[in-house]
Amino acid sequence: MLVRAAAAAASSPGLLRRLWRGGGSGAAACFPLGRALLDVRGTEAGVFLQGLLTNDVTPLVAGDGAAGALYAHALNVQGRCLYDLILYRLHESPEEEPHILLECDSGVLDAIQKHLKLYKIRRKVNITPCLDLSLWAVVPGERAGDIASSLTKCADQALILTPDPRTEVMGWRLIAKKGANLSEIIPGSHIGNTEDYHRHRYKQGIPEGVKDLPPGVALPLESNLAYMNGISFTKGCYIGQELTARTYHMGVIRKRLLPVHFSTPLPKDSIPEGAEILTESGKSAGKFRAGGGELGIALLRLANINEPLCLNIAGDKVKLTASIPEWWPKPASK
């Protein structure tokens, strides 16, 4: 088996230790993810993906550097997000046939396959779903400084084990065979609740899946794709590039996805998609995307984020506050 070790993340255990306090005393919390995996392999797999995705796939395919994963979006021709993806390299050297795993929202697995096959044409690429693999998020606990050595010792039991490519606040991504014993792969870890994983995402303002990034609606730069290492502005042409590049070079991004905290826990499944968030004066400040409990993520106008805000739920106004995530670049630009 091939493993991408998490040595890169071990260089800053102090930051990782501060980020997660919900995992008890274990070295890490392992969260099962409701995400799907696609197997993409073939001699032209790299060239094929390069023309479809926002990020530069070439270094990943070539094996340049230690990174074994890459974050990217597939856009439509209007430059709006269709699918958020994490790519994982399975081949070990540039001489081997490219072999990539694509992580995606399981709810759009069929749609992504159709999208890829639409542009495949005659390229030498095979695309098949991976039904025998399980995907996990690994978020460090109190003993985060010990995780890297634990992962290295147990590396032979995981197919992929790599730092999350979006930001280090999200810990690691782990891919193993279905039914694998996580306590053997990461000694001292415990299985966390998937809802807690989403709460962690919301707290950090990390979008994931179609609820946070509605296909054909979300814009990549408003969705903080540049902050999450998900886009290259030097790679050349790809579908949807024109609007994205123009927006970036103009330097005007008036709205962004931000973490929000509600004054009272949200009722489950009672908030319509895209519910409007208002200022005290009743002016629209943005739209709610997704959430759970008292945490959520929303697309907000940056000019309004320091004002008192509220969300109308069944005639009641629920107050909320927005915040700038600590992991954003300082000063944030573009």
C-alpha positions in Angstrom: 0.0 0.0 0.0 1.0 3.6 -0.6 0.8 6.2 2.2 1.4 9.9 2.1 2.9 10.6 5.5 1.8 13.5 7.7 5.3 14.7 8.5 4.5 18.2 7.1 1.8 18.7 9.6 4.0 17.6 12.5 6.0 20.8 12.1 3.3 22.8 13.9 1.7 20.6 16.5 1.1 23.6 18.8 -1.4 25.2 16.4 -3.1 21.9 15.7 -3.4 21.2 19.4 -5.2 24.5 20.0 -7.7 23.9 17.2 -9.7 21.0 18.6 -10.8 20.6 22.1 -13.7 18.3 21.5 -11.8 15.1 21.1 -11.3 14.2 24.8 -7.8 13.0 25.8 -7.2 10.9 22.7 -4.4 11.6 20.2 -7.1 12.2 17.5 -10.7 12.0 16.7 -11.5 10.0 13.5 -14.7 11.0 11.7 -16.4 8.9 9.1 -17.3 11.0 6.1 -20.3 10.8 3.9 -18.2 11.5 0.9 -17.6 9.3 -2.2 -14.4 8.3 -4.1 -13.8 8.0 -7.8 -10.9 6.1 -9.3 -9.3 8.0 -12.3 -6.4 6.3 -14.0 -4.8 6.1 -17.4 -1.9 7.6 -19.4 -3.8 10.8 -20.1 -5.5 11.2 -16.6 -3.3 14.2 -15.7 -3.9 16.1 -18.9 -7.6 15.3 -18.7 -8.0 16.6 -15.1 -5.8 19.6 -15.8 -8.3 21.0 -18.3 -11.3 20.5 -15.9 -10.2 21.7 -12.5 -9.2 25.1 -10.9 -5.9 23.9 -9.5 -2.7 22.8 -11.1 -2.8 19.0 -11.2 0.7 18.7 -12.7 2.8 18.7 -9.5 0.5 16.1 -7.9 0.6 13.8 -10.9 4.4 14.2 -11.2 4.9 13.6 -7.5 6.7 16.9 -7.0 7.2 17.5 -3.3 5.7 15.7 -0.3 2.1 16.6 -0.9 -0.1 13.6 -1.7 -3.4 15.5 -2.0 -4.8 18.5 -3.8 -7.9 20.6 -3.4 -9.8 21.9 -6.4 -13.2 22.8 -7.8 -14.8 21.8 -11.1 -16.6 24.8 -12.6 -19.3 25.3 -15.2 -18.6 27.4 -18.3 -20.0 30.5 -16.5 -17.3 30.1 -13.8 -19.5 28.9 -11.0 -18.7 25.9 -8.8 -20.1 22.5 -9.7 -18.2 20.2 -7.4 -15.6 20.5 -4.7 -13.0 17.8 -4.9 -9.9 16.5 -3.1 -7.5 14.6 -5.3 -5.2 11.9 -3.9 -2.2 10.4 -5.8 -1.9 6.6 -5.7 1.0 6.1 -8.2 4.4 6.4 -6.6 6.6 7.8 -9.4 6.2 9.9 -12.6 7.2 6.8 -14.6 4.0 5.0 -13.5 0.6 5.4 -15.1 -1.2 8.2 -13.4 -3.7 6.9 -10.8 -5.8 9.5 -8.9 -8.6 9.2 -6.4 -11.2 12.0 -6.4 -13.1 12.7 -3.2 -16.5 14.3 -3.8 -20.0 14.8 -2.3 -21.7 11.4 -2.4 -25.0 13.0 -3.4 -23.6 14.1 -6.8 -21.4 11.0 -7.5 -23.5 10.1 -10.6 -23.5 13.7 -11.8 -19.7 14.0 -11.5 -19.2 10.8 -13.4 -21.4 12.1 -16.2 -19.5 15.4 -16.1 -16.1 13.8 -16.4 -17.2 11.4 -19.1 -18.7 14.2 -21.1 -15.2 15.7 -21.5 -13.3 12.5 -21.7 -13.9 12.1 -25.4 -11.2 9.8 -26.7 -8.7 10.3 -23.9 -7.0 7.2 -22.4 -8.7 7.5 -19.0 -10.8 5.1 -16.9 -13.3 6.5 -14.4 -14.9 4.1 -11.9 -16.4 4.6 -8.4 -14.5 3.1 -5.4 -17.1 1.2 -3.3 -14.6 -0.8 -1.2 -12.9 2.2 0.4 -13.8 4.3 3.5 -12.9 8.0 3.9 -12.1 9.6 7.3 -11.2 13.0 8.6 -8.6 12.9 11.4 -8.6 15.9 13.7 -5.9 16.2 16.4 -6.7 16.1 20.1 -4.8 17.1 23.2 -1.7 14.9 22.3 -1.5 16.3 18.7 2.3 16.4 18.9 2.4 12.6 19.1 0.2 11.9 16.0 2.8 12.1 13.3 4.9 9.4 14.8 1.9 7.2 15.4 0.8 7.6 11.8 4.2 6.8 10.5 4.4 3.6 12.6 1.0 2.4 11.3 1.3 3.7 7.8 1.2 0.2 6.2 -2.5 -0.2 7.3 -3.8 2.9 5.3 -4.1 3.4 1.6 -3.8 7.2 1.9 -2.9 9.3 5.0 -2.1 12.9 4.2 -2.6 16.4 5.6 -5.9 18.0 4.5 -4.7 20.2 1.5 -7.2 23.0 2.3 -5.7 24.2 5.6 -4.0 22.6 8.5 -6.9 23.4 10.8 -8.7 20.4 9.2 -6.1 17.9 10.2 -5.6 14.9 8.0 -7.5 12.8 5.4 -7.4 9.0 5.7 -8.5 6.5 3.1 -8.6 2.8 4.2 -10.4 -0.4 3.2 -13.9 -0.6 4.4 -14.0 -2.3 7.8 -10.4 -1.3 8.7 -9.6 -0.9 12.4 -9.0 2.8 13.0 -7.5 2.2 16.5 -4.8 0.1 14.9 -4.0 2.7 12.2 -4.0 5.6 14.7 -3.4 4.2 18.2 -5.2 6.0 21.0 -7.7 7.6 18.6 -11.5 7.4 18.9 -14.4 7.4 16.5 -16.1 10.8 16.5 -19.6 11.8 15.6 -19.9 13.1 12.0 -22.0 16.0 13.3 -19.0 17.1 15.4 -16.9 17.0 12.3 -19.3 19.4 10.6 -19.4 21.6 13.7 -15.6 21.8 13.4 -15.9 22.8 9.8 -18.5 25.4 10.4 -16.5 26.9 13.3 -13.5 27.2 10.9 -15.6 28.4 8.0 -14.6 25.5 5.7 -17.3 24.7 3.0 -17.8 21.1 1.9 -20.4 19.6 -0.3 -23.4 20.8 -2.2 -25.2 22.4 0.7 -22.3 24.7 1.4 -21.4 25.1 -2.3 -24.6 24.9 -4.3 -23.8 23.7 -7.8 -24.2 26.4 -10.4 -24.6 29.0 -7.8 -21.4 29.4 -5.7 -18.5 31.4 -7.0 -15.0 30.0 -6.3 -13.4 33.2 -5.0 -16.4 34.1 -2.8 -16.1 30.5 -1.5 -12.5 31.3 -0.4 -11.0 28.8 -2.9 -7.8 30.9 -3.1 -7.4 30.8 0.7 -7.8 27.0 0.8 -5.0 26.3 -1.8 -7.7 25.3 -4.3 -6.8 27.4 -7.3 -3.9 28.2 -9.6 -3.7 31.6 -11.4 -0.8 30.5 -13.6 -1.8 27.0 -14.8 -3.4 28.0 -18.1 -6.9 27.3 -19.4 -9.6 25.3 -17.8 -13.4 25.3 -17.9 -14.7 28.4 -16.2 -11.4 30.2 -15.9 -12.3 33.5 -17.6 -14.6 34.9 -15.0 -12.5 33.6 -12.1 -9.3 35.1 -13.4 -11.0 38.4 -14.2 -12.5 38.7 -10.7 -9.2 37.8 -9.1 -7.2 40.4 -11.1 -9.8 43.1 -10.5 -9.3 42.4 -6.8 -13.0 43.2 -5.9 -14.6 40.4 -3.8 -17.5 41.9 -1.9 -18.9 38.7 -0.4 -17.3 35.7 1.2 -18.3 32.5 3.0 -17.9 33.1 6.7 -18.5 31.1 9.9 -21.5 32.4 11.9 -22.6 31.8 15.4 -26.3 31.9 16.3 -27.7 33.2 19.6 -29.8 30.0 19.9 -29.4 26.5 18.4 -31.0 26.2 15.0 -34.0 23.9 14.5 -33.2 20.9 12.4 -34.1 20.9 8.7 -36.4 23.9 9.0 -34.3 26.6 7.3 -34.9 26.9 3.5 -31.8 26.8 1.3 -30.4 30.3 0.7 -32.5 31.9 3.5 -31.7 35.6 3.7 -29.7 37.1 6.5 -30.6 40.7 7.4 -29.1 43.7 9.1 -31.0 45.5 11.9 -32.4 47.9 9.4 -33.8 45.0 7.3 -31.2 45.3 4.5 -30.0 42.0 3.0 -26.5 41.1 4.2 -26.2 37.7 2.6 -27.5 34.1 2.5 -27.4 31.2 5.0 -25.8 28.1 3.5 -25.8 25.4 6.1 -25.4 24.8 9.8 -26.1 22.7 12.9 -26.7 23.7 16.5 -25.5 27.2 17.1 -22.9 27.1 14.3 -23.2 27.6 10.6 -21.7 29.0 7.4 -23.1 31.9 5.3 -22.3 34.0 2.3 -22.1 37.5 3.7 -21.3 41.0 2.3 -18.0 42.0 3.9 -19.3 45.5 4.5 -21.9 44.1 6.9 -20.0 41.4 8.9 -19.4 43.7 11.9 -23.1 44.7 12.2 -25.8 42.9 14.3 -27.4 40.4 11.9 -30.3 38.1 12.1 -32.0 35.2 10.3 -35.8 34.9 10.0 -36.9 31.4 11.0 -40.7 30.8 10.9 -41.4 34.4 11.7 -38.8 34.6 14.5 -35.6 36.6 14.3 -32.6 34.6 15.4 -29.5 36.8 16.0 -26.1 35.8 14.7 -22.6 37.0 14.6 -20.0 36.5 11.9 -16.2 36.1 12.3 -13.0 36.1 10.3 -11.3 32.7 10.7 -7.8 32.7 12.2 -6.4 30.5 9.4 -7.2 33.2 6.7 -4.0 34.9 5.4 -3.1 38.1 7.2 -3.8 40.6 6.0 -6.4 38.8 3.8 -6.1 39.9 0.2 -8.0 38.8 -2.9 
